[in-house]
């Protein structure tokens, strides 16, 4: 069914060793694309890359510009310049109130979830624009639209990703490079282990379909946004919230 929609395409997927990132990488590979899994966990990245034909595991710290430049150079040398970026690397941070939120934890969440997406977008956008083709898909969250209590850093970081996506989409609108983001409600991944059971239940209660999302459901929407089928959407946020989103 997935056929050749990514034939001849090269994709970078950050956080590609697991979860949503890995599901997106698998979907692109199934469509004939080659994928570089950028992750800080090289043990898992190598395992995941071994399960996907032609995939490359690349060690990266998305908060470090030099590390990203090295990863991009390795990707271009081993595969090709990227046609697609899926920016999926992220953490949840602690579940606690703003008043009690540890400042160092706040900075870490913003650094990985927002600055990391900025640095990765920034690293690939120029080359894509020069080549006249590209697709950037950032993984945001419904938390970025609505703000989840006891998840202020996560919510703020994902709201930032939405704003960044809108800005870059407009900047690149005439270049052939489209920039969009997806805003899932809670999806069943290993990030659950970073959250309290109370917070997980809060999020489930907000979803009208009364179930969590599946990584493959996110990957399917990301695949469309990363493909040539998507031609007139840019700077946009696409919901995957089981009916939760109100705008």
Secondary structure, DSSP 8 states (H G I E B T S, - for coil): --TTTTTT-EEEEETTTSHHHHHHHHHHHHTT-EEEEEES-HHHHHHHHHTSTT-EEEE--TT-HHHHHHHHHHHHHHT-S-SEEEE--------B-TTT--HHHHHHHHIIIIIHHHHHHHHHHHHHHHHT-EEEEEE--THHHH--TTBHHHHHHHHHHHHHHHHHHHHTTTTTEEEEEEEES-B-SGGGGGS-HHHHHHHHHT-TT-S-B-HHHHHHHHHHHTSTT--S--S-EEEESTT----
